[in-house]
Amino acid sequence: MAYRSLYKNDYLTDRERKNIILLDVIRRNGPIAKTDISRITQFNIVTVSNYVEHYIDQKLVVEKGLDISSGGRRPELIELNSGWGNLIGIEIGPTHLIAIVTNLSPAILYKIKVKRPEGHMEVVITEAVRLVKKAIEESKISIDKLKGIGLGISGVIDRSAGTIRDTDTLRGKTVGSYSTAKGILEKEFKVPVSVGNDASLAALAEKKLSLRIDDENVLYFYSDVGSGIIANNDLFWGSSWSAGEIQLNLDNLEGLGLEPWVEKTDFFKSRGLDLGIVNSYKELIKKTDDVKGIDKIDLISIFEAAKKGDMKAVQVVEEASRRLGLKVAYLTNFFNPEVVVLGGGVEHGGELVLNVVRHVVKQLIMEEASSVVKIILSRLGEDAVSYGAVCLVTQELFAEV
């Protein structure tokens, strides 16, 4: 069974789970006949009809004409009412904040992206609240049609304490209260607010919006700094809601006798969102090339150079992709998913990154796991987390219809 959201202790009831499943099938497949909903969900037609009638009464679902008949009465088609209301998804990422306004589909109606402010996590949360206000104002949506807000935050969540801890050493590893952020937003806008870890919500978005309904077990890699897990069609949070962290706390190695071994491998470390590519490339060109303009070099420009045949760029991208492939291989072998999604910025490397990771994984994992897994690039790109935040609050709304 799955928890309803980060801030509720109770499990989903049978009715709530059916609501989520049925409305998700309608969203994915509409216009769709009730008989097809019954076939896909394996719920009997009477159950489907009763639930659908309730959704129509709530104006969450609308009738959309008649389907072609194979004999007898033509079946009625229904689809999700995308204009039922608006949702806001916010990402508090490692380097930036993104806010999107969507309809129920969800299609993005408005988007704003700003640099993450420096300072304590509480400063960042305050900026996120300001961004929501700006998104509402500039998108010109009616506040009466705002149904919910989702918040995806970079960091380690502690569900019992209601906190999120920034793991970036340069920012001081500060701790903020997601409960406070949720409370401020709910008080200000009078709508439910759902909160989750950024990589976990990116996994949820890929599952809901870009993958097949049959892809039940999914791993999402937010570069090599974190991951999100979909297990048996449910977002897996873990006991304290910090599941998916793929780094160890290496600040406490003293006295364990592991320092020499850990220093020899990158497996337990993260080289950052860019996989260490930018620093490696800069060091390489310093040895042989004119370093004029070196400060303007970023991950995207290196990926573009590699695609055009710059051998130094190819070298550092392939090396970083092999390191990422090692982590992907280990966790793929452990979790045995149908799909692994590479995101968090590395998707911009395209086939160059993807082919290296696939090769490493195929070489290292058990053949049984290799025979079922697909490794793909994120289709949602930088919008994955904010989309996931929308999906999380939508799931909450669907459950309670």
N, C-alpha and C positions, 0 to 999 in steps of 0.2 A: 504493500500500500504506500501511497505517497502523501507527504504533508501538503497542505493547501498552499502555504506560502511561508516565507521566512519568519513572519511574526505571529503565526497562529500555531498553537500546540496540537490542535486536533487533526486527526486524519480525515481524508476525503470520505464522505459517505458514499453509498452506492449510487444515489441519485446524482450527487455532484460529479462523480467519475463519469457516469453516463452522459451528463450534460457536456462535459469537456470533450468526450469522444465524439458524440453526435454532432456538436457544433463545429468541431474541427473537420470532420468529414464533409459537412455541408460547405464550410469555407473552402476546402481544397477542391471540391468536385462540382460545386454548383454552377449552373442549374442542374439539379439532380432529382430523380424520382425517389419516393419513399422506399420502393422495392429495392432500389440499388443501395440505399443507405442501410437497409436491413441485411443485404448480401455482404456488404463491406464490413459492417460492425458485428455481424452474427447475432444481433438483437432481433427478436421476433417482430413481425410487422405491426402487431397491435401496440407494442411498446413504442416503436418508432413513431407511429401515428399519434399516439397520445402526447409524446414529448414535442413533436413538431407542431401540433395544434397549440400547445402552450407557448412555444417560441413565436408563432404567428400572432398570438394574442399580445405578446410583449413587444411586438414590432421588431424583433431581433432577426426574424426570417420573413421573407416575402415570397408570395407566389409568382411564378414566372412563366405562365402559359402551360401548354400541354406537350408531352413527349410524343414521339411516333409510336403508334400501337403495333404490337405484333399479333394482335387479335383481341377483340373485346374493347373495353373502355380504355381510352387514352389516359395514361398516368399523368398526374399533375406534377409539374416541376417546381422546385423551391430553391432559393439561394439566400445567402447571408445578406442582410440589409447593411451594406457598407456605410450608409449614411446615418446609421443608428446613433452614432456618437463619435467623438474624437478621443484620441489617446496621446500621451506624451511619453517618449522614452528618452532617458538621459544616460549618457556614459560619462563617468568620471574615470578617465583613462590615465595611464602613466605620464603622458605628455600633453593631453588635450581633453577638453570637454566637448561633447556633442549632444545636442538636443534635437529630436525630431518630433513633428506633429503628424499623426496619421489618422486615417479613417479606420474602420473595423477590419478592412480586408487583410492585412494593413498595407495601404499605399502611402508613401511619404508625401505630405502636402506642403511641408516646410522643414527646413534644416538649417541649423546654425552650429558652427564649430569655432571654438576659441582655444587659445593656449591655456594649459593648466596653470593656475596661479601658484607662485612659490609660497612655502610656509606650511603651517600645521594643517592636518586633515580638516579641522573645523573651518579653516579659512576656505578650503576647497569646497566644502559642503555649502557654505554661505554663497559662494559663486554659482553653484549649481541651482540654488533656489532663485537667484537673480536671473539665471538663464531661462528658467521655466517661465518666469514672468515676461521676459522679453519675447520668448517664443509664442506665448499666447497673444501678446500685443501685436506682434508683427505678422503673425499668420492670420489674424483677424477672425479666429474661430470664436463662436459664442461660448462663453463660460458655462452656460447652461447645458451645452452639449459635451463638455469635457467629462468623460466617464472614469478616468483613472490615469495614474502616473506610475511609470516604472523607472527604477534607478539601478544601474549596473555600476559597481564600484571596484576599482583595482585595489586589491589588498586581501588580507586574510580575515575572514569573518569569524567572530565568536558569538554564536547565537545566544548563549546563556547570558552573556554580558551586554549584548546589544551593540557590539563595537566592530569596527573595521580597522585593521592595522596596516599601515603603509609599510611595505618591505624594502623600499628604496633607501639605501644607506645614505646617499647624498642629501635626501630630504629629512633624515633623522629618524626614520622608522616611527613616525608619530601615530598615535591612536585617536580615532574619531568615533563619534557615536552615530551609527546609521539610524538608531531609534530616534535620535533628536532630529535628524534630517527628515525622516518619515513623519514625525509629529508636526514639524514646521510646515511641511507641504500639505498635510491633511488639514491642518488648521486654516491655512491660507486659502486653499482651493476647494475644501469640502468634498474631496473625492478620495477613494482608497488609493494607497501608495504601496507598491510592492518593491522589495529591495533584494538584490543578489550580487554575487561576485561576477566580475566582468566576463571571465572566460566561461563560466558556467552558463551565463545568459547567452553568450555567443553560440555555445553548443545548442541551446534551446532554439535559438533563431534558425540555425542551419537545419535542425531537425524539422521544425514546423514549416519553414518557408522555402527550403531548397532541396530537401532530400525526399526520397520516396517514403510513403507511409509504412512500407515493409522494412525500412532500415531501422531496426529496433535498438541496436547497440552502436553508439557513436562516440568517438573521441575527437575533441576539438583542441588543437594546439594553438595557444595564443603566443606565437613565436616559440621561444623555448622558456618563457617565464612562468607559464601556467597552463592548465588544461581544464576543459569542461567535459563532463561525463553524462551520456544518456545511456541508462541501463534498463532494458526491457521497456522501452518507450517512455520512461520517466526520467526527469532530471535528477541525478544522484548528488545530494548535498553532502552526505556523510554525517557523522554523529554531532559534530559541532558546527556543521555547515561550511567546513573549510576543505572539503574534498577537492582534488584536482591540483593541489600544489605539487609541483614536480622538482622543487629545489629543497635541499636540506639546510638546516640552520648551521652553517659552518663557523659561526662565531664561538662555538663552545667545543672546539676540537681538543683543546688543551687537556693533556692527561690521558687521552684515549689511545695514543700511539698510532694514530691514523694519518697524521699530517703528511708524511712523505708520500703515502699512497694516494691521498686525496689530491695533493699538489700535482701528481703525474697525470691526472685525468680531468677532462672537462665534464664528465658525465653528471656529476652532482652539482655543477655550477651553471649559472646562466651568464652568458656574455651580453645580455640585454636584448631589447626588442629587435635590434638590427643583427643579432647573432654574432656580434663582434666584427661584422664585415667592414664597416666604415673605418675603424681604427686599423684593421689589418691592411686595407687598401692604401690608406695614407702612409703607413710605415713602408709599404712596398714601393710606392712611387717616390718617396723621399730618397731612396737609395739610387735611383736611376734617372728620374725625370725632373723637369722644372716644377717647383712646388707653388708657383704663382696660382692663386685662386683655390688653394687646397682647402680653405675654410668653407668654401661653398659646396664641397663634395658631401653628398648625403646618400642614403641607401638607394633611393629611386634612381639617382644618376649613375650609381655603380651598376645596378641591374640593367639599365639601358646600355651602358658601355659594354657589359658582358654579352648582351644580346647582339651587339654590333661587332663582336669578335675581339674586343680588347682582352688580351690574354692575361693581363694582371687581374682584371676584374673577374674573368672566368675562374682564375685560380682561387681567389679568395671566396667567391660565391660557392664554388664546388666544395672547398674545404669546410666552410660553415654548414653547408647542406649535409655533408657526411656526419658532422657532429650532431646535427638535428636528427638525422636518420637513425643514429644510435639510440637516442631517447625514444623516438617513435617506435623503433623495433622492440625495445624492452617492454614498453607499455602495451603495444599491440599484442605481443606474446602473452602478457599477463592478463589483459582484459578480453582479448578475442572479439573485437568489434567487426561489424560489417563494413563500417566506413570510418576512415580517419580524415579529418579536415584540417588543412594547414592554413592558419590565418594570423592575425595580429600584425600584418604588414609583409610577411614573407611571401604571401600570395602574389605580390608584385614581381617576384622573380620568375614567375611563369614556369614553363617547361624545364628551364635550366635547374631550378630548385627541385621541382617535382620529380624529375627523372632520376636525380641523384638519390633523393630520399627513398623513392620506390626501389631502386637497385639495392641500397643498403638494407632496407627492411626485408626484401625478398631473400637476400643472402643469409640473414641472421635469424629469422623467426622460424618456428616449427612449420612444416609444410601444411599441417592441418589448418593453422591460422592463416597462412599465406593463401590458401585456396579460396578463402571467402572474403578477405578484406580488400576494399577499394581505397586507395589514397588519392585524395583530390584537393584542389585549391579552394579556398573559401569563395563562394559565389556572392556573398553579401559584403565582402571587403570591410572597409572601415565602419560601415553601418551595422555590423553584426551585433555588437553589444547593445546599441540603442534599440535595434529591432527586437533583440532578446528581452529587453526591459518591457517593451510593448507587449510581447508575447506572454510574459509572466503576469502582467496585470490583466491582460485579456483572459488568460486561463482562470484567474481569480473571479473575474466578472462572469464568465461562462458557468463556472461551478455554482454560483449563487443565483442563477436565473430562476 
